[in-house]
Amino acid sequence: MHHKPINNTLKAYFNNIYEQAKNKARTDFDANIANKTTNLNGFEALKLYIKENDNIKALIEKDKHPYYVKNHSTENWLLTQFASRYFLLGEDESQEFINSVYLGEYQSLLFTQIHNLEKEIPQYTFQQFLNGEKCKYYFQFDESYNIEREDYYDILEWQSNSLIDIVSNETVYVINRYQEKLKTIDNPLDFIAEEFRIIEDELLPEINNAKTIKTILSKLFLFNEFDLKTFEDEKLLKSYALFHGTKVDFKKITPESVGNILTKLKQPLNGLIGNEYTIFYTIENLAFWLEDVIKGKSHKQVFSFPNWKQELEEAIEKGKKEADTIQEEISDFAYLSNHSKKEIKTYLFERFEEYRTLFNNFEPKQVFALLKEDSQKALYSSFKVNCFFNNDDQKFKDDLTEAVKIDAVLWEVTSIYYDIFDSKTFQTSGNNYATTNIMFLLHQMVLDKEIYNELQQSLDDFMQHFHSLSLPFPLHIENSREQFARLFHKGISRLQEVLNEAEPTKKMLYLQSRIKELRQREFQMTRYREMGYGSKGEEKYPKLLREFLNIETDFIRETSAIKEVVVLEQPQPKLLAPKKIDNLDDLLSKDKVEYILNLFESIGITQDNKSTLGTKRKGAIRGIVEALREKGILHDIDLHKLIKLVAKKIELEIASKLDASNTSDRYYKITLDYIKSNPFK
């Protein structure tokens, strides 16, 4: 009996459901959104489209088939994946397919309209911002559609500098007042502890009443000479919610909102000058100082903020000096020693791999984009903001130093290689296959959400890093090769699991169809190579997949004549009841528990193994647990369960789930630094 390839077998049916999905998306788009914007101006229309896009993004995030969503307009690719899944999984995913393609098409229509409306937005400049002109597009939307890069960074620099100037000057004034107060108190540490407790335990994120916030603030010595009635309730409440979020909203800082405060800074302070938008950052800096005193720092020590410009220059200079030493060592090996070219090549590859690994482990990678000559203003602004609002300038100094060193060494290695070997090809792996080959091969398999999302992330990383980071091109190529090779083998493993459970007849049709396609592709590639395109090394992964499919085909053929085997039924063994885990000691070895307790003591989370965290700083536990889990010291199980077990060990009550926050992010980084300096053995 003659059989068509599986794609052709399903093509008519596929075309029908594919058109259903596309038509439904267009019809719903017109009814839900397009018709509603007909009489709206550009701003109101854009606002509506962006809101609708946010709704669609949430649905796409939950969708089980991102490969259908993202490739909604690539008909042949969709058919290949749909056919593979139908023949191997034995399930009718028609409705899910329609829903996924529908979401992809619907979002595409939204993107088109948003892009068209972007073109109509009037330009907004830094000078307009300084003049007090408020562009509703810039202040309403997260993305800046109508502002040049230089103007954008000029505005951001003004906003961050203004906020930091206000908060830092006010903080110095406030701490001086506290220090004067402490001179008159018999038990200064008790006073400090109570002030800290109010900030940590009473200013809770869930408070949504401005009068309640003012009542709590009135308890602080900070406000004993300040009339809290001057704070507008609505503004205070919004700023309070933002303060408990994960990032600073600089768009609230404008000439209109803080201009009068900046004028006051020109004179010596004789009282609080902050407003609803700035006051909570002053309170946070006061809390940092109070906490340092509780931990042993003298409350009499003169308080001041670092010179951020000087700190930045010192960090960069340190990175350059460290890089100079390494670069000299590499140069000497390559040029001044009697090594063969083979030895030099091996040495350069090894050093490249060493610093490629350092780059891959470095976060956030966007720092490398700021090392470019034309990004110095943005670098300073970013450095200053990170140091100030995370109360950890040393961490960001060390990170910047490391980034400068990694950047310089990678450029040195590749430059020397190109010079000595007169070649623009730099491949440490020895493979010269194209990543497009592996993308094609993965699409021939049965994808799942995890593998597809990893594939997309690999592509996104490559494009983003290549276009934005000031690093040698071979770095991006090697990272891409490594990630795609890992995904290929992961895809093969998942495909093996699917094939093992597939119905034999449909499995054979899948195998023969895909083998045929691979052979046809190899034939085409041979023709291209004869014309001078491509290279023989591109055959590696297609050949591996074809061999894998052939093995599966041979097994089916060689076992087809075997009669059904009767498998003896065996008595089922009694399953042991799973070990109940109520405490951290039930989950981890004694050594790991001791390591975690030592970590807590070292970073000031506990004293004598008991928590010193107030309510506001409980988020630190989330960041610590995330870092410990990432490094394999804690098991990769439910995050909230781990948090509860760890908190119980140090007698810290956790009533509800801890969300990500500035505090959790800060302690995540602190924990990674601790683990790096004190690895678990």
N, C-alpha and C positions, 0 to 999 in steps of 0.2 A: 504493500500500500504506500502510495506517495504522500509525503508530508511536506508542507511548506515550512520555511523558517518561522519561529514563533512570533516574530514581529509581524510578518505578513498574515499569519493566522488570525491575529487579533486586530489588525489594522482598521477594518471597517467598524468594528464595535468601538474601538478606541476613538476613532474620528467622531463618532456620535457623541460619546460622553465628554470628549474634549470641547466640542462646539457648545454642548449644553453649559459647561462651566463658564466658557468665555462669554456666551450670550447672557447668562444670568448675571455675571459681574457687570456687564455694560448696562443692562436694564436696571439693576439695583443702584448702580452708580448714578445714573440719571435721576432716578426717583428719590434717592436718599440725600443727595448732595448737590449735584450739578444744577438741578432745577431750582434749588433753594438759594443759589448764589446769583441767579440771573440779574436781580435788581440791586445787588449789594455792591458797595464800592470795593476797591482792591484790598484794603486792609481788613474789612469785615469778612470778605470772601476767603482771604488767606487764613484768617483765624479759624474759620469754619472747616476749611480743608485740613489744617494742621490738627485740629481736635479730632476729626474723623480718622486721620492717619494714626493718631495715638491709639484710638480704639482698635483699628485693624492690626497694628503692631502687637497689641496685647493678645489678640486672637491667634496671630501667626506664632507667637512665642509658645502657645499651648499646643499648636498643631503637631501631630505625630509625624508628618511627612514633609519636612522642610525642603527636601529634594524636589518635590512637586511644586511647592510654592515658589521657590527661587528660580526654577527653570520653566515657569508657566508659559513662556513664549517660545521655548525650544521644542518643537513638536516631535522631532525624531528622537531626541534624548528622552523625552517623557515616555514615548512608546517603548523604547528599550527597557526602561526601568519597570514600567507597568507590566510588560510581558514577562520579564524575569520574575517578578514577584508573583504574578498569577500562576505561572507554571511550577514554581518551586515551593511557594508557601501554600498553594491550594486554596487560597481565600479570594473571595470577590471583594476587592477594595474600591469598587466603582464609586460608591457614594463618598468615601474618604478622598478619593482622587478628585472628584468634582469639587468638593469643599476646598481642598488645598489649592487647586488651580484657580478656583474662584477668588480666593484670598490674594494670590499672587497677581492676578489680572486687575482686581479691584485696586490694590495698592499701586500698581503701575499707572493706572488712570489718575489716581490722586497725585502721584509724583509729577506727572505731566502738567497738571493744572497748577501745582505749587511752583514748579519751575517757570511756567509762563507768567505767573503773577509776580515772581521774584524780579523779573526783568522790568516791571513797571514801578518798582519801589524807588523813590528818590534817594540820591546819595546823602549819607550822613557823615560829617567830618568832625575831627577833634575840636576844631575852632567853634563849630556850632555847639558842641557839647559845652565848651567853656563859656560860651555866650548865654548859656541857660536854655537853649532850644532843646526840647525833649522830643526825640523821634519815637513815635509810638511803636514803630517796627522794632527798633533796637531794644527798647525797654520791655516790650510785651513778649517777644519770642526768645527762646533759648539760643537759637542760631542767629548769627548776625548776617543777614542777607544783603545788606546795602552799605557796607563799610569796608574801605580798603584796609589791608593788613597793617600798614604803618599807623593809620588813624586808630584802628582797633587797639593796638598795643599802647598807643599814647593815652587813650582813654583809660585802659585798664591800669596803666602805671599811675595815672593821676588818682584814680579811685583807691588803689592799694596804698599809695604813699599817703594820701589824705587820711584814710582810716587808721593806718599805722601811726602817723604823726599824732593824731588826736588821742588814740588809745595809749600810746607809749608815754606821751607827756602827762596825760591824766593819771596813768598808773604810777608814775614816779611821784606825782603830787600826793596821791592817795597813800602810797606806802610811807612817804615822809610823815604824813599825818598819823598813820598807825604807829610809827616809830616814836613820835612825840607822845602819843597816848600811852605807849607801853612804859615810858619812863616814869609814869605816875601810878603804875599798877604794881601791887605786891606779887601777884602771880601771873606774869605776862603769858606764860604758856597756856594757862587755863583759858585766858581771854582769846588767844589765837585759836585754840582748839574749838571753842564755841563758835567763833566767826566762820571757821572752816566748815563746821558741822551744818550751820545754817545754809551755806552755799551748796554743799554736797547733798544733804539729806532732805532739804525742804524745797529747793528750786527744782522740782521734778518735771520731766518732759511732758507728762500728761496734763499738767495744769492748763486750763483753757479759759481762765477768768482773770482779767487785768487787775481787778481789785485784790484778788488773792495774791497775785504777784507783788503788788505794791505793799501789801501787808507784810509779806516775808522780807522784802527789801528794807522796810522800815526798821527791822530788827538789827540790821547791820550798822556798825559804827560808821561805815562808809557814808550813810545817808543821814546822819544825825543833824547836819546843818543844811539839808537839801529838801526842798518842797516837792515831794513826789507827785503832787497834783499837776505840775507843769508837764508831765508826760501824758500824752494823749493815749487813752485806753486802747483804741484800735491799732495804732502804730506800735505800741508796746507789745501787744499780744502777737502781732505778726512777726515782730523782730525776735520775740522770745521763741517762737516756733522755729524760725530760721536758725537761731543760735543753737538749738538742740538738734539741728540737722547735721548733714555730713560735709557741708561746704559753706564757705562765706559767699553771701550774695552781694557782690560789689555793685550791682546795678542800683542798689538803694543809696549808694554814695554818689551824690551829684553836687554841683555848685549850689543848687537850691537847698538841698537837705543839710549840707554841712558847711556851706560857705561862711556863715556867721561864726561858726566854731573855729574855723581856720583863722579868722580875723582875731579872735580872742587869744590864739596861740602866740600872737606877736607881742603880747604883754605877759608878765609873770602871772601864774595862776594863783587865784585866791579862793578857789572853790571848784566844784565839779562843773565841767563844761560840756560833757557828752549829752547826746539826746537819745531818743528811743532806738535809733539805728546803731549806736556805738556803745551804749552803756554796758551791755552784757559782756562785751569783749574786755572791758576794764575789770569787770567782776571776775572774769576767768583768769586774767593775769594776776589779780589780787589773790585768787585761790591758789595759783601756782606758787606764789611767794609764801603764803601761809603754810602750804604743804611742805615746802623746803625747810621752813623754820621748825615745823613739827618733826621733820626728819633729822634735825641737828644743826642746820645752818643758823648762824647768829642773826638775831633780829636787829642787832645794832649796826650790821654791815651796810655801808652806803649802797643803795640800789641804783642800778642804771642798766640800760639796754646796750647791747653791743653796737659797734660801728659796722653796719651790715656791708657797706662797700669794702671796708678793710677786710672783713671776714671772707667775703667773696674772693677778693684778690689773693689772700693768703691761701685759700683752698685751691685756687687755680694754679698758683705758683708752686705749691707743694706737689700737685699732680704732675706738673711739667718737669720738676726736678726728679721725681721718681721715674718718670718716663725717659728722661735723658739718660739715666744710668742704664736702663734696660736697652734703650736704643743703641747706646754705645757698645754694649755687650753683643748685641745682634750684629751690628756693623763690623765689629772686630772679627767675629766668627766668619762672616761672609767675605770680607775683603782682606783682612790682615793675617789670616792663618792659612796653613797649607792643607786645606781640606778639598776633597774632590767635589765636583759639581753635584754628584749624587748625595754626598754627605750634607752639602749646603742645602740642597732642596729638601731633604728629610728634616733637617734642623729648622728651616723656615716653616715647613708645614706644621711641625710640632709646636713651635711658638705661636703660630697662627691659631691652631686648635686650642691652645691654652687660653688665649685671650678671647677667642670666640665663645668658649665656655663661660668665661667671666662676664662677657656681654649678655649672654643668654640668661644668666642668673641674676642680672642686674635689674632692679626696678626702682623708679619708673624709667622706662627706656626713652621717654620723651626728653629727658635731660640732654641726650646726645644731639637732638635737633637744635637745642639752644646753644651749643658750642660753636655754631657757625658764626662767621664774622658779622653777618648782618642781623644777628639775633642777640647781640650783647645787651641791649636794653631789656628785651624780654627775659634774658637769663637773670639779670639783676633783680628784676621785679619778681620772678618766680622764686628765686633763692630767698629773697627778703620775706615774701609772704609765707613760704613754707617754714622758715626758721621761726618767724614771729608767732604764727597761729598754731604751731605745734610745740612751742616751748622746748625745742630741741635743736639748737643751732649746730651743735657738734655733729649730730647725725647727718644733717644735710651738707655740712662742710666735708665730712668724710666721704659721703656719696659723690659729691662733685669732684673731689680729688681723684677718686677711683675712676669716674667717668672720663676725666681728662687723660688719665694714664692709659686706660683701655683704648681710647680713641687714637692717641698718638702712636701706641705700639702697633696697632693693627695697620695703620697707614705706613709705618716704617717697614714692617714685614713685607707687605705687598709691593711697596716701591722698590725695595731691594730685589725682590724676586723678579719683577719686571725688568729691572736694570741688568741683572746678571744673565737671565735666561731669554731676554729679548722676546718676551711672550706676553700676551694679554690673557692667556688661559691659566687660571689658577684653581686647581681642583685637588683638594687634599684627599678626597674620597677615592679618586681614581675612576669615578663613574662620570660618564658624559651623556647620560640619558636626559631626555626632555621631560619636564614635569607635566607637560600636556599629555604625554604618553600615559602616565600613571592616572591622570584625571580620566582619560578615555577608558582605561582598564577598570577603574573603580566603578564607572558608570555601567560597565557590563555585568557587574556583580549585583547582589541584592544589598542595597544600602540600608542602614538604619539611621535614626536621628543622631545618635552619638557620633558615628563616623562622618556623616555628612557635615555636621556642625564643626567638627575638627578640621575637615577639608576646607570649609569656607574660612575658618579662622586662620589656617595656614596661608591661604591666598590673600586674605586681608592684611595679615602681618607682613607678608612680602611687599605688597604694594605700599602700605603705610611706611614701613621702615625704609624702603628704597627711595621713596619720594621725600620723606621728611627728615631722615636721620643722616647726619654727615659722616658716613662710614663707607669703607671700600665695598665695591660691588660684589667681590667674591664672598664676603661675609653673608650677604643676603642669599646668594646662590647656594652656598653650602648649607645654610639653615633650611632653605626650601627643599633641597635634595634630601636632607636627613628626615624632615617631617613627612615628605611624600613617600619615602621608602618605608617609614614606620607605618604609615596609613595603608600602603599596599599590602604589607604582611598582615596587618590587623584585618583588612578586608578579606584576605584569603582565609584567615582563621574563622571569621564569621560565616563566610560562604560555605566552608567545610561543614559547619554545624547545620546550616540550612539544607545542604545536599544530603546529609545523613538521614534527615527526616522526610525528604521529598518522595513523592510517589514515583516509582521507577520509570514508567512510560513518559510522564511529563518531564522528569529529570533528564532522560535521554534526549528528548527534543530540545530542551534548553542547552545541554552540552553541545550537541551537534550544531545548533544554530550559532552559538557563540564561537565555537572552534572555526566554523566557516568564515565568520566575520573577521576573526583574528588572522586567518590565512589570507583573506582578501586584503586586509590592511598591510600585512607583511609584503604582499605582492606590490601594492602601491608604493610602499616605502622603498622597496628595491628599485623601482622605476625612478623615484625622486633622487636616490643616491647616484644612479647612473647619470642623472642630469646635473649632478654636482651639489645636490641639497642634502642636508642631514648627515648623519654618521652611522657607522655600523654599531656603535655602542648603544644606539637607541633600541636595538633588538632585545636587550636584556630582559626587561620586565614583560613585554608581550610574550616572549618565549617562555618565561616562567609560568605565566598564567595558562598558556596553551598546554604546557606539559602537565600542569595540575589538572586541567579539564580532561586531557587524554587519559590520565590515570583513572579518573572517575569513570570515564567511558569504558575503558578496558575492564574495569571491575564488573560493571553491569553486564557486558557481553560475556565475560568468562563465567559468570554465576547464573546466567539466565536459564541454563538447562538444569540447574540443581533443583531438586524437589524441595518443597517447603520443609524446613527443619522444625521438628517439634522441640520446643524448649521446655525442659523439666521445670515444674513449678516447685519452688523452694519455699520453705517456711520463712515468713518475714521475721527478722530479728527484732527483738524488743528495743525500741529506741530509748536511749537514756534521756532523762529529763534535762533540758538545757540548764546550764549553770545560771543561777539567779545573780544578777549584778546590781547590788544596792550601793556599793561603795567603790571608790577608785581602786582600793586594794584588791577587789574582786576581779578587776579588769587588767591591771598592770602588774609587772614584776616589782619586787621590793626596790630594786635599783632605780627603776623608772620613776616610781613614786617619790623616792628620795631626791632624784634629780629635779623633778618638778617643784618640790618643796624648797629646794635650794635656790631655784630660779626665782620663786616668789619672794624669798627673803632678800635676794640680791637686788631686785628691781623695786623693792619697797612696797610690794603688795601685801605682805604679811609681816607680823612681828611675833616671834615664837610660834610660827605656824598658824597664827590666827589672823584673819583678814583685818586690814586697816582701811578698807575701801568704804567711802561714803556712798550714798545712793547715786550721786551724779557720776561717780567713777566706776560703777559696777560694769559698765561697758568694756572696761579693760580686760575682763575675764574672757569676753568673746574673742578679742584680738589675740590674746595669749593662746587660747585653745585652738584657734584657726592655725596659728603658726606651728604649734606643737603637732597638730594633726598633719599639716603639710609636710613636716620633716619626719613623719613616721614615728614620733615618740608616743603620740596618742593614736589609737586605732581609727580607721576611716569609717566611723559609724555616725549616727545622727548627731549633728552639731549641738543641738539643744540638750540632748541627753548627756553628752560629754561635759557641757558647761555645768549642768546640775551636779554631776559627780565630782567635778573639780571644786565647785563652790562648796559642796558639802564637806569636802576634805578640810577646807580652811574656815569652816563655820561661817560661811557667807550665805545669806538667804537670797534665793533667786525665785521671785514669785511668778514672773512671766518671761516670755522669750526676749532675749536681748537683740535689738537691731544693730546693724552696722552704724558706726558713728565716728566722729573725730577721735574720740577716746579709744575706741577699739582699733582704729587704724594706727594710732600712735603706738599702742602697746603691741600690736602685731609686728611693727618694725623693731621695737625694742627687744621683743622676744627673739626675732630672727638674728639680731645682732648678738644677743647673749648666746644663742645656740652656735653661732659661727665662732665665737671666742671660746666657748666652753662646750664642745661637742659631746654628745652622749656616747659613752664607750661601753 
